[in-house]
């Protein structure tokens, strides 16, 4: 799969059923050549339009399934203090 194909998919957290955004980049281990994480814009498909342009790094081990339209990940929500 190419990065351009990943960029068209929305990332959904199965723990919260919330959209985390869309893939904007990947992190690659230079020695092995394997993808280690997905970089996602926070806030859903229109995040940059509304000004929510933070980035979320999702480790590859958290990816449950890559489908035709979406990527399902399992990321525990952060607990607020």
C-alpha positions as a Markdown table, in Angstrom:
| # | Residue | x | y | z |
|---|---|---|---|---|
| 1 | Unk | 0.0 | 0.0 | 0.0 |
| 2 | Unk | 1.3 | 3.5 | -0.8 |
| 3 | Unk | 1.2 | 6.6 | 1.4 |
| 4 | Unk | -1.2 | 8.3 | -1.1 |
| 5 | Unk | -3.7 | 5.4 | -0.5 |
| 6 | Unk | -3.3 | 5.7 | 3.3 |
| 7 | Unk | -3.9 | 9.5 | 3.1 |
| 8 | Unk | -7.4 | 8.9 | 1.8 |
| 9 | Unk | -8.5 | 6.9 | 4.8 |
| 10 | Unk | -10.0 | 8.3 | 8.0 |
| 11 | Unk | -8.7 | 6.9 | 11.3 |
| 12 | Unk | -11.2 | 5.7 | 13.8 |
| 13 | Unk | -10.4 | 4.9 | 17.4 |
| 14 | Unk | -12.4 | 1.7 | 18.4 |
| 15 | Unk | -12.1 | 2.5 | 22.1 |
| 16 | Unk | -14.1 | 5.8 | 21.8 |
| 17 | Unk | -15.7 | 5.3 | 18.4 |
| 18 | Unk | -14.3 | 8.8 | 17.5 |
| 19 | Unk | -12.6 | 10.0 | 14.4 |
| 20 | Unk | -9.0 | 10.9 | 15.0 |
| 21 | Unk | -8.5 | 12.4 | 11.6 |
| 22 | Unk | -6.7 | 11.5 | 8.4 |
| 23 | Unk | -3.3 | 10.1 | 7.8 |
| 24 | Unk | -0.8 | 12.8 | 6.8 |
| 25 | Unk | 2.5 | 11.0 | 7.1 |
| 26 | Unk | 4.2 | 7.8 | 8.3 |
| 27 | Unk | 7.2 | 7.1 | 10.5 |
| 28 | Unk | 9.7 | 4.6 | 9.1 |
| 29 | Unk | 12.5 | 2.7 | 10.9 |
| 30 | Unk | 15.5 | 3.5 | 8.7 |
| 31 | Unk | 17.4 | 0.3 | 9.5 |
| 32 | Unk | 14.5 | -2.1 | 8.8 |
| 33 | Unk | 12.5 | -0.1 | 6.3 |
| 34 | Unk | 9.3 | -0.9 | 8.2 |
| 35 | Unk | 6.6 | 1.6 | 9.1 |
| 36 | Unk | 6.5 | 2.2 | 12.8 |
| 37 | Unk | 3.7 | 4.7 | 13.2 |
| 38 | Unk | 1.0 | 6.7 | 11.4 |
| 39 | Unk | 0.9 | 10.5 | 11.8 |
| 40 | Unk | -2.7 | 11.7 | 11.9 |
| 41 | Unk | -4.1 | 15.3 | 11.9 |
| 42 | Unk | -6.3 | 15.6 | 15.0 |
| 43 | Unk | -10.0 | 16.4 | 14.8 |
| 44 | Unk | -11.4 | 14.6 | 11.8 |
| 45 | Unk | -11.6 | 15.3 | 8.1 |
| 46 | Unk | -12.1 | 19.1 | 8.3 |
| 47 | Unk | -9.6 | 19.7 | 11.1 |
| 48 | Unk | -7.4 | 22.1 | 9.3 |
| 49 | Unk | -10.4 | 24.1 | 8.1 |
| 50 | Unk | -11.6 | 24.6 | 11.7 |
| 51 | Unk | -8.1 | 25.2 | 13.0 |
| 52 | Unk | -7.6 | 21.9 | 14.9 |
| 53 | Unk | -4.3 | 21.0 | 13.2 |
| 54 | Unk | -2.6 | 19.1 | 16.0 |
| 55 | Unk | -0.8 | 15.8 | 15.0 |
| 56 | Unk | -1.3 | 12.4 | 16.7 |
| 57 | Unk | 1.3 | 9.7 | 16.3 |
| 58 | Unk | -0.3 | 6.2 | 16.4 |
| 59 | Unk | 2.2 | 3.3 | 16.8 |
| 60 | Unk | 1.8 | 0.6 | 14.2 |
| 61 | Unk | 1.0 | -2.0 | 17.0 |
| 62 | Unk | -2.2 | 0.0 | 17.7 |
| 63 | Unk | -3.6 | -0.6 | 14.2 |
| 64 | Unk | -6.4 | -3.2 | 14.3 |
| 65 | Unk | -7.4 | -3.2 | 10.7 |
| 66 | Unk | -7.0 | -1.2 | 7.5 |
| 67 | Unk | -10.1 | -1.2 | 5.4 |
| 68 | Unk | -11.1 | 0.2 | 2.0 |
| 69 | Unk | -12.3 | 3.6 | 3.5 |
| 70 | Unk | -11.1 | 3.7 | 7.1 |
| 71 | Unk | -8.3 | 2.5 | 9.5 |
| 72 | Unk | -9.4 | 1.1 | 12.8 |
| 73 | Unk | -7.0 | 1.7 | 15.7 |
| 74 | Unk | -7.1 | 0.9 | 19.4 |
| 75 | Unk | -5.8 | 3.9 | 21.4 |
| 76 | Unk | -6.7 | 4.3 | 25.0 |
| 77 | Unk | -8.1 | 7.8 | 25.7 |
| 78 | Unk | -5.9 | 10.0 | 27.9 |
| 79 | Unk | -7.2 | 10.3 | 31.4 |
| 80 | Unk | -7.6 | 13.9 | 32.6 |
| 81 | Unk | -6.2 | 14.8 | 36.0 |
